[in-house]
Amino acid sequence: MRARQKTHVAVLAGAAFISLVITVMAGCASAGPAEGPAANVGTMLVRVEWPEASAELVPAASQSVEVIVTATEAGTTAATRVLTPASPTALIENLEAGISYTVSASAYPESDASGTAQATGTTTKTIVADQVNTVNLSMASTITSVSASPSPSSMEVGGSVTLTPQATNNEGTTVLVGDTWTFSSDKTGVATVNAAGQVSGVAEGAAGITVTESESGVSAEVLVLVIGSEIVW
């Protein structure tokens, strides 16, 4: 993984990617009424550290990250920004110093933040005047289960079948992923599987093929039955 400035690195349960770094600049005083003190406000600089997909800092299939900044106590939305690899930075001005803000981020497969969220995260930050405040926000995958078809699978010795994997969230909605699937066989003497999910029958018996979505770490097992080839006279 290439070193990146201000990138917060952490591994969460079920997540192996860090999505964005938010820098908050507070202490910019705006002019107030002549008879009163200046209003103490701050500016939030939101910047997504968008790496190459191989670095796994964002889901490989994500094309945008929607960031929502909300005043924690009042519940009012201060700003919503959609950041993309082409436009990874946004300024959010006039945030009040001394106020706690909730920062929520969600990664999406489309550049307009549409589709099913692939990862989400939330944190809070109280704006402190006269200093740069950095918020490191980690997103966790929304994937809660995976499956592959056909399941169970059967083939003759020497035959093959290709598994088609699918990831879903806790509502059963499909979550789009990139080329992030891995496959392994618990009995390679019975059936082998390649990186594309093609299972080949080696000898009669049963084998379990583990299908894993590597960014979320969620996996499932597919039972494969290999039967002897029929001899036709």
C-alpha positions in Angstrom: 0.0 0.0 0.0 1.5 3.3 -1.0 2.0 5.8 1.8 -0.5 8.7 1.7 -0.4 11.9 3.8 -3.0 12.1 6.5 -4.4 8.7 5.7 -5.8 7.1 8.9 -5.2 3.3 8.7 -7.3 1.0 10.7 -8.8 -2.4 10.1 -12.4 -2.9 11.3 -14.2 -6.1 11.7 -15.6 -6.9 8.3 -13.7 -4.1 6.6 -10.3 -3.7 5.2 -10.5 -0.2 3.7 -10.3 3.3 4.8 -12.3 5.8 2.8 -11.7 9.4 3.6 -9.9 12.0 5.6 -11.7 15.2 6.6 -9.8 18.3 7.6 -11.7 20.9 9.6 -10.3 24.5 9.7 -11.9 26.6 12.4 -11.4 30.0 13.9 -12.2 32.2 10.8 -14.1 35.1 12.3 -16.8 36.7 10.1 -18.0 40.2 10.6 -20.8 40.5 13.2 -23.0 43.4 14.1 -21.2 46.6 15.0 -22.4 46.5 18.6 -21.6 42.9 19.2 -18.6 40.5 19.0 -17.6 38.8 15.7 -19.2 35.4 15.1 -16.8 32.5 15.6 -17.3 30.2 12.7 -15.2 27.6 10.9 -14.7 26.0 7.5 -14.6 22.2 6.9 -12.5 21.0 4.1 -13.7 17.6 3.0 -11.2 15.6 1.0 -11.5 11.9 -0.1 -8.1 10.2 -0.3 -9.0 8.3 -3.4 -6.4 5.6 -4.0 -6.0 3.1 -6.7 -8.4 0.2 -6.4 -5.6 -2.2 -5.6 -4.9 -0.3 -2.4 -8.4 -1.2 -1.0 -8.9 2.1 0.7 -12.3 2.4 -0.9 -14.5 -0.3 -2.3 -13.1 -1.2 -5.7 -16.5 -0.6 -7.4 -17.3 2.8 -5.7 -17.5 5.8 -7.9 -18.6 8.4 -5.3 -18.7 9.1 -1.6 -21.5 11.2 -0.2 -20.6 13.2 2.9 -23.3 14.6 5.1 -22.4 17.1 7.9 -25.1 17.5 10.6 -25.2 19.6 13.8 -25.2 16.8 16.4 -27.5 18.3 19.0 -29.9 20.3 16.7 -30.1 17.6 14.1 -30.0 20.1 11.3 -28.0 19.3 8.1 -25.2 21.8 7.6 -24.0 20.4 4.2 -24.2 17.5 1.8 -21.4 16.9 -0.7 -20.8 14.2 -3.3 -17.1 13.6 -3.9 -15.7 11.6 -6.8 -12.2 10.6 -8.0 -12.3 13.6 -10.4 -13.6 16.0 -7.7 -12.4 14.7 -4.3 -12.5 17.9 -2.4 -15.3 20.3 -1.1 -15.3 23.2 1.3 -18.0 23.5 3.9 -18.1 27.0 5.3 -19.6 28.8 8.3 -19.6 25.9 10.8 -19.8 27.2 14.3 -16.9 26.7 16.6 -17.6 24.9 19.8 -20.5 22.9 18.2 -20.3 19.1 17.7 -21.0 18.0 14.1 -21.8 14.5 13.0 -20.0 13.5 9.8 -21.6 10.6 7.8 -20.1 9.1 4.7 -21.4 6.5 2.2 -19.7 5.0 -0.8 -21.8 4.3 -4.0 -21.3 2.6 -7.3 -22.5 5.6 -9.4 -20.8 9.0 -9.6 -24.0 10.8 -8.5 -24.2 8.8 -5.2 -27.0 6.6 -6.5 -27.4 2.8 -6.2 -27.0 0.7 -3.1 -24.4 1.9 -0.6 -21.3 -0.2 -0.6 -19.8 1.1 2.6 -20.8 3.5 5.4 -19.3 5.3 8.3 -20.1 8.0 10.9 -18.1 10.0 13.4 -18.4 13.3 15.3 -16.2 16.3 15.7 -16.4 19.4 17.8 -15.1 22.4 15.9 -12.2 24.0 17.9 -11.3 27.6 17.0 -7.8 28.7 15.9 -6.5 25.3 14.9 -6.9 22.8 12.1 -9.0 19.9 13.2 -8.6 16.5 11.5 -11.3 13.9 11.4 -10.4 10.4 10.3 -13.5 8.5 9.3 -13.5 4.8 8.5 -16.2 3.1 6.6 -17.3 -0.5 7.0 -18.7 -2.6 4.2 -22.5 -2.9 4.0 -22.2 -6.5 2.8 -23.6 -9.0 5.4 -24.0 -12.1 3.3 -22.7 -13.7 0.1 -23.9 -16.6 -2.0 -23.0 -18.3 -5.3 -24.9 -20.3 -7.8 -25.5 -23.0 -8.7 -25.6 -24.3 -5.2 -25.3 -27.2 -4.6 -23.3 -28.0 -7.8 -22.7 -31.4 -9.4 -20.5 -32.5 -12.3 -18.9 -35.6 -13.7 -15.2 -36.3 -13.3 -13.5 -34.2 -15.8 -16.4 -31.8 -16.0 -16.6 -28.2 -14.8 -19.1 -25.5 -13.7 -18.5 -21.8 -13.1 -19.9 -20.3 -9.9 -21.6 -16.9 -10.0 -21.2 -15.0 -6.7 -23.4 -12.3 -5.3 -23.2 -10.0 -2.3 -26.2 -8.6 -0.4 -26.7 -6.2 2.5 -28.9 -6.8 5.6 -32.0 -5.9 3.7 -31.3 -8.5 1.0 -30.4 -5.9 -1.6 -27.6 -6.7 -4.0 -24.4 -4.8 -3.4 -22.2 -4.2 -6.4 -18.6 -5.1 -6.0 -15.6 -5.2 -8.3 -13.2 -8.0 -9.0 -13.0 -8.8 -5.3 -14.0 -12.5 -5.2 -11.7 -15.4 -4.1 -12.4 -19.1 -4.3 -10.9 -22.1 -2.5 -11.6 -25.8 -2.3 -11.3 -27.9 0.9 -10.7 -31.1 -1.1 -8.6 -30.4 -4.1 -8.3 -34.1 -4.7 -12.1 -34.1 -5.5 -12.6 -30.7 -7.0 -10.4 -27.7 -7.8 -11.4 -24.1 -8.4 -9.6 -21.3 -10.2 -9.6 -17.5 -9.6 -12.6 -17.1 -12.0 -14.8 -19.4 -9.9 -14.6 -22.3 -12.4 -14.8 -25.6 -10.5 -13.4 -28.8 -12.1 -14.2 -32.3 -11.1 -11.1 -34.4 -10.3 -12.4 -37.5 -8.6 -15.7 -38.9 -7.2 -16.8 -37.4 -3.9 -17.9 -34.1 -2.3 -16.0 -30.9 -1.7 -16.8 -27.5 -0.2 -15.9 -24.4 -2.3 -15.5 -21.3 -0.1 -16.5 -18.1 -1.9 -15.2 -14.9 -0.2 -15.8 -11.2 -1.0 -12.3 -9.9 0.0 -13.2 -6.3 0.9 -15.8 -7.2 3.5 -14.4 -10.6 4.4 -17.8 -12.2 4.2 -17.8 -15.8 2.8 -20.1 -18.7 2.0 -19.6 -22.4 1.1 -21.0 -24.1 -1.9 -21.3 -27.9 -1.8 -19.9 -29.6 -5.0 -20.7 -33.2 -5.8 -18.5 -35.0 -8.3 -19.8 -38.2 -9.9 -18.1 -40.8 -12.0 -18.3 -40.5 -15.8 -20.7 -42.9 -17.4 -19.2 -45.3 -20.0 -21.3 -45.7 -23.1 -20.7 -48.9 -25.1 
